[in-house]
Amino acid sequence: MTVSLITLLLSTPLIPKVGRSKYIYILFYFLGIFLGSIHLISNYFTGTGLTESVIYHIQVGVGGAGFMEYVDLIVISVLYFAFFITLFFFRHRLRLSFLNNSTRPILLWLFLPSGLIYNPSLNFIFDRILKSTHVLNVSNIDHKAGFQSAYVVMDKKAKIKKNILYLYLESFEQTYLNNNIFPELAPNLKEIKKSATSFTNLVQVPGTGWTIAGMVASQCGIPLFSPSGGNDAGAIDGFLPRARCLGDVLSEQGYDLSFIGGANLNFAGKGNFYQTHQFDNILGKEELTQKLAVGNYQSSWGLYDDTTLDYVLESLEKKTNSKKPFGIFALTLDTHHPNGHPSRSCQNIAYKDGKNPILNSVACTDHLVGKFMSNIMERGLDKDLIIVISSDHLSMQNSASSLLEKGDRRNLFFIIDQSLPVREISTKGSMIDIAATLSDAIGLSDQFGLGRSLLKTKFNKERHKIADSISHWRQNIIKLWDFPLFKQLNVNGAESFWLNDRKMKSPFIVQIEKNGKTSVKLGLGREEMISEMRKAEAREEKYIAASRCELFNNKRRFKKDKETCLFLKSPGHQLRKAKLSKDFKVSIKSENFVRPLKLNL
């Protein structure tokens, strides 16, 4: 990147003020400046420049992010552009009298292309395009056929006796447990490891290096490659609706599923992901703030970990006392880069001299997780409970990056389960293998998506082959964002909805285009639902919606309404509405859409 910036600087006084070619030079110049800014801004977050995580957040938006934490980055970015723009407009005051008119164009054509060629962001974009279009295929593997044989849709049903608690630790990689680099940094997690099955060789593969990507990888067995085009992932028609994830499998087994995290659910589409994949209770910053009345005790990203973990413990206690099997998936926040946000209860906790802010945050989270686990054991909440503790991804650029680079960087992954032996497993894997490993541990399948159970050595060779092929399977994985064509919707009672073979929860709207292409929007409020109905009618699309029966009445009656109705509309026909009861049954198929039994207004 240094070479790129230097060549851009050297080219500035050479750009002519007149002539037809000046516009080409100016285009190359400002393209170089723009790509340089992309690299520098990306590097602030990732430490490695432009990556999949940056591309993803550019595409889906950054609503819900903690922008106040990045004021210095915003100021530096403004100064960067101001410097180059000022330099450009005053370039002719830089007199280079020692260069004659024939030498200038030669040097300009040498410097400007070099500024682009040596820019890492441009190289990343080209590499991504070539791999995604299969132009760059460095292996002899038939990648399309390879994906179809490697991607396993888990549909096994079994009676599971274990409840699940999955705790994601924000950016908390295994390297922090390395005593040679960080002596005595995480004593509580080291103690927990002594009673766990620990997996010590989880590398980070493409499409798994940020929070939602780590969650998708560990629950669906695939990396997160997003479709092109700008969308807010919180509003996409389902988040990877064709992927089968742990939530889908566990929901079909009768599990009550919850996600609890202190950050905004809209950020990166976390709320949409959990809603699409059958979670019953999805709680983020706004929901927890209302429940817990935390007031101003929040960081720029959301709730502090002591607040979140206390609520997770409370939820675990309530769920344990119920007879229904449950799964609680939770995410910490205090160790978010670049400097972290230690909870108030960690005022007396610092690492060494306390000068490194992210390491103070790591020490704090370690303390809180240790206290959290002790409370679980002391209250006897670990009975029939399998506990998973893992990173969401490796740490991004932070105040300890130079120290982290001294280690063999790996993700953290523990399973605490009385039925599993305490041991350390050094089999090489990735976050993609966690879903299969957890599924295997609770008695389901040892294969999940592209993942293979790390408890089984028989998959070692296959796992390596899959890891080498992932970047070539981008287009196959992106197809999992498409919702299948509408075949039928089965309704059985007031709460059981099955679209094709997928279970749905009210409220929802299914919009069907003339070519059969289907989109689904979940969890809509009254105004959003009415708006989506009107849009479908304007486009002359069919739609089916489930919402409260008082949808078209005033807000007060809508909020008080407890009954669910089914709404059905086809072009050229009136809107039909049916009140759903426990005895209500209907099957709406594509071929009999306008005559679905007796639906009356």
LINZI-V869064 format. One record per backbone hydrogen bond with DSSP energy under -1.0 kcal/mol. NH is the residue of the N-H (numbers start at 0). CO is the residue of the C=O. Records with the same first field share a line. If there is no record, write none. Layout:
NH=CO, CO
//
This chain:
4=0
5=1
6=2
7=3
8=4
9=5
10=6
11=7
13=10
14=11
22=19
24=20
25=21
26=22
27=23
28=24
29=25
30=26
31=27
32=28
33=29
34=30
35=31
36=32
37=33
38=34
39=35
40=36
41=37
42=38
43=39
45=41
46=42
54=50
55=51
56=52
57=53
58=54
59=55
60=56
64=61
66=64
68=65
69=66
73=69
74=70
75=71
76=72
77=73
78=74
79=75
80=76
81=77
82=78
83=79
84=80
85=81
86=82
87=83
88=84
89=85
90=87
92=89
93=90
94=92
98=95
103=99
106=102
107=103
108=104
109=105
110=106
111=107
114=110
115=111
116=112
117=113
118=115
122=118
123=119
124=120
125=121
126=122
127=123
128=124
129=125
130=126
131=127
132=128
134=129
135=129
142=140
145=141
146=142
147=143
148=144
149=145
150=146
151=448
162=383
163=325
164=385
165=327
166=387
167=329
168=389
171=168
172=170
173=409
175=172
176=173
177=174
181=177
184=181
189=185
190=186
191=187
192=188
194=191
195=192
196=414
197=422
198=412
199=424
202=428
207=204
213=209
214=210
215=211
216=212
217=213
218=214
219=215
220=216
223=206
230=58
234=231
237=235
241=479
242=239
245=218
248=244
249=245
250=246
251=247
253=250
254=249
255=324
257=326
258=280
259=328
260=282
268=265
269=266
270=264
272=268
273=269
274=270
275=271
276=272
277=274
278=273
279=256
280=256
282=258
284=262
287=283
288=284
289=285
290=286
291=287
292=288
296=293
297=295
298=301
302=261
307=303
308=304
309=305
310=306
311=307
312=308
313=309
314=310
315=311
316=312
317=313
318=314
319=315
320=316
321=318
326=255
327=163
328=257
329=165
330=259
331=167
335=332
339=335
340=333
345=342
346=343
348=345
353=350
359=355
360=356
361=357
362=358
363=359
364=360
365=361
366=362
367=363
368=364
369=365
370=366
371=367
372=368
373=369
374=370
375=371
376=372
377=373
378=374
379=376
380=375
384=381
385=162
386=415
387=164
388=413
389=166
390=411
396=44
398=337
400=397
403=399
404=400
405=402
406=403
408=406
410=201
413=388
414=196
415=386
419=416
424=197
428=200
432=429
433=430
436=432
437=433
438=434
439=435
440=436
441=437
442=439
443=438
447=450
448=151
449=220
450=447
452=445
455=452
459=456
462=458
463=459
464=460
465=461
466=462
467=463
469=465
471=468
472=469
476=472
477=473
478=474
479=476
480=477
481=478
485=515
488=587
489=497
490=585
491=495
492=583
497=489
498=501
499=487
501=498
503=496
507=545
508=520
509=543
510=518
511=541
512=516
515=512
518=510
520=508
522=506
528=524
529=525
530=526
531=527
532=528
533=529
534=530
535=531
536=532
537=533
538=534
539=536
540=535
541=511
542=568
543=509
544=566
545=507
546=564
548=562
550=547
552=549
557=553
558=554
559=555
560=556
564=546
565=577
566=544
567=575
568=542
572=569
575=567
577=565
579=563
583=580
585=490
587=488
589=486
594=591
596=594
//
